[in-house]
Amino acid sequence: MRWCDKVSVWSGELPDTWYQVSERYITGRRIVDKELLSEQVQVERKLFSFELRENLRGRFLKITEDVGGRRDTIIIPATGLDKISEILGHAIQASNDAGPCEADTPV
């Protein structure tokens, strides 16, 4: 049995609390995602989209990087968000402690 055969399918009406619903199809089955948060930030030439979503398999953060039409996406389960936040905090602190970036200084 493939992993996609194990996905349970919800086929009833959406409760009133489900909003901004998108549908994805996996091997012909409908999976409904509920969008809880959606934010974007432009960093230089990159556009980052952050979407906190939930479906029957759980809650997750979908991060998409768009550079000139080329998109890459990662999915982080909600259970890992605190650890990711901690690591990002360490990276921010390390960057601040390192001082100005050598690439930013004129040659």
C-alpha positions in Angstrom: 0.0 0.0 0.0 1.4 3.4 -1.0 1.4 6.3 1.5 -1.2 8.2 -0.6 -3.6 5.2 -0.3 -3.6 5.7 3.5 -4.9 9.3 3.4 -8.3 9.5 4.9 -10.8 11.5 2.9 -13.4 13.9 4.4 -16.3 14.3 2.1 -19.0 16.1 4.1 -20.0 19.8 4.2 -17.5 22.3 5.5 -18.3 23.7 9.0 -18.7 27.5 9.2 -15.3 27.8 10.8 -13.5 26.6 7.7 -12.6 29.5 5.5 -10.3 30.2 2.6 -10.5 26.5 1.6 -8.3 25.1 -1.1 -8.5 21.7 -2.6 -5.6 19.4 -3.5 -5.9 16.1 -5.3 -3.8 13.1 -4.4 -4.5 10.0 -6.5 -8.0 11.3 -7.3 -8.9 11.9 -3.7 -9.9 15.3 -2.3 -7.9 16.7 0.7 -9.2 20.0 2.1 -6.8 22.5 3.6 -7.9 25.3 6.0 -5.8 28.4 5.8 -5.2 29.8 9.3 -2.6 32.5 8.4 -1.1 33.8 5.2 1.7 36.4 5.1 4.3 37.4 2.5 7.7 39.3 2.7 9.9 40.5 -0.1 13.6 40.1 0.7 15.8 41.5 -2.1 14.6 39.7 -5.3 12.9 36.8 -3.4 9.3 36.7 -2.3 8.6 34.5 0.7 5.1 33.2 1.4 4.2 31.8 4.8 0.9 29.8 5.1 -0.2 28.2 8.3 -2.6 25.5 7.2 -4.5 22.6 8.6 -6.0 19.4 7.1 -7.1 16.0 8.2 -3.5 15.0 8.7 -2.6 17.9 11.0 -1.4 21.5 11.1 1.7 22.7 9.2 3.6 25.8 8.0 4.1 25.9 4.2 7.0 28.2 3.2 7.3 29.1 -0.5 10.3 31.0 -2.0 9.5 32.6 -5.4 12.5 33.9 -7.4 11.5 35.2 -10.8 8.8 32.6 -11.2 10.8 29.7 -9.9 9.2 28.4 -6.7 10.5 26.1 -4.0 8.3 25.0 -1.0 9.0 23.3 2.3 6.4 22.0 4.7 7.1 22.1 8.5 4.7 20.2 10.8 3.3 22.5 13.6 5.0 20.2 16.1 8.4 21.5 14.9 7.6 25.3 14.8 8.9 26.1 18.3 12.3 24.4 17.5 12.5 26.1 14.1 11.7 29.5 15.8 14.5 28.8 18.4 17.0 28.0 15.6 16.0 31.2 13.7 16.5 33.2 16.9 20.0 31.7 17.2 20.8 32.6 13.5 19.6 36.2 13.9 21.7 36.6 17.1 24.8 35.1 15.4 24.3 37.4 12.3 24.0 40.5 14.6 27.0 39.4 16.6 29.1 38.9 13.5 28.8 42.6 12.5 28.6 43.9 9.0 28.6 41.4 6.2 31.8 41.4 4.1 29.7 41.2 0.9 28.0 44.5 1.8 31.4 46.4 1.9 32.5 48.0 -1.4 35.7 46.7 -3.0 
